[in-house]
């Protein structure tokens, strides 16, 4: 498990809006839960499949964890640990962003350099 980077799946329009202020406050689900949901690199594909099946216009954010003071790895009901950020995400921690392609069969394809 790489603890240096975490990943957030976000809709393109959410990212566009966050870039205007430099801060991402989370999706409606994140706000409801009280923290921003992230995934480790090895968890991204299963998160896409479970929560974003068939969803278009997704961006995968690569976030550096070094300056995230309110980041906690918590155990989910399936036994896996997921990173949760209990504060807004300052986009200065954003290292990279990747377009997530939806193929003709409805499957998400991550870029080769991910």
C-alpha positions in Angstrom: 0.0 0.0 0.0 1.4 3.4 -1.0 0.6 6.0 1.6 2.2 8.9 -0.3 -0.7 9.3 -2.7 -4.4 8.8 -2.6 -7.0 9.0 -5.4 -10.4 10.7 -5.7 -12.9 9.9 -8.5 -14.7 13.1 -9.3 -17.1 14.3 -12.0 -15.6 16.7 -14.5 -18.0 19.5 -13.6 -17.2 19.1 -9.9 -13.5 19.5 -10.5 -14.1 22.5 -12.8 -16.1 24.2 -10.0 -13.5 23.3 -7.3 -10.7 24.8 -9.4 -12.5 28.2 -9.3 -12.0 28.4 -5.5 -8.9 26.1 -5.2 -10.7 23.9 -2.7 -12.8 20.7 -3.1 -15.4 20.3 -0.4 -16.6 16.8 -1.6 -19.5 15.3 -3.5 -23.0 15.2 -2.0 -22.2 11.7 -0.6 -19.0 13.0 1.0 -20.8 15.9 2.6 -23.5 13.6 3.9 -20.9 11.3 5.4 -18.8 14.1 6.9 -15.6 13.3 5.1 -14.2 13.1 1.5 -13.9 9.5 0.3 -10.6 8.5 -1.3 -9.1 5.3 -2.6 -5.6 3.8 -2.5 -4.2 3.1 -6.0 -5.0 -0.6 -5.8 -8.6 0.3 -4.8 -9.5 2.6 -7.7 -10.7 0.0 -10.2 -13.1 -1.6 -7.6 -14.4 1.8 -6.5 -15.2 2.7 -10.1 -17.0 -0.6 -10.6 -18.9 -0.4 -7.3 -20.0 3.2 -7.2 -19.6 4.7 -10.7 -20.8 1.9 -13.0 -21.7 3.5 -16.4 -20.9 7.0 -15.3 -19.4 9.3 -17.9 -17.1 12.4 -17.6 -15.1 11.1 -14.6 -11.7 12.4 -13.6 -9.3 10.6 -11.3 -7.3 12.9 -9.0 -3.9 11.9 -7.7 -3.4 13.7 -4.3 -0.2 13.9 -2.2 -0.9 13.0 1.4 2.0 14.8 3.1 0.2 18.0 4.0 -3.3 16.5 4.6 -3.6 17.0 8.4 -7.1 15.4 8.7 -6.5 12.2 6.7 -7.5 9.0 8.4 -7.3 5.4 7.1 -10.5 3.7 8.3 -11.7 0.2 8.0 -14.7 -0.4 5.8 -17.3 -3.1 6.3 -15.4 -5.3 3.8 -12.3 -5.2 6.0 -10.3 -2.9 3.7 -8.8 0.3 4.9 -9.8 3.5 2.9 -8.5 7.0 3.2 -11.0 9.6 4.4 -10.3 13.3 4.6 -12.1 15.1 7.4 -11.6 18.6 5.9 -11.9 20.2 2.5 -9.2 19.3 0.0 -6.8 22.1 -0.9 -6.1 21.6 -4.6 -2.5 22.6 -4.1 -2.1 18.9 -3.0 -3.3 17.7 -6.4 -0.4 16.0 -8.2 -2.1 14.8 -11.4 -5.5 14.2 -12.9 -6.5 11.5 -15.3 -9.5 11.2 -17.6 -11.4 8.0 -17.0 -12.7 6.7 -20.3 -16.0 4.7 -20.6 -15.7 2.2 -23.4 -18.6 1.0 -25.6 -19.4 -1.9 -23.2 -19.8 0.5 -20.3 -16.5 -0.3 -18.6 -14.1 2.3 -17.2 -10.6 2.4 -18.6 -7.8 4.0 -16.7 -5.0 5.5 -18.6 -1.8 3.5 -19.1 0.3 5.9 -17.1 -1.9 5.4 -14.0 
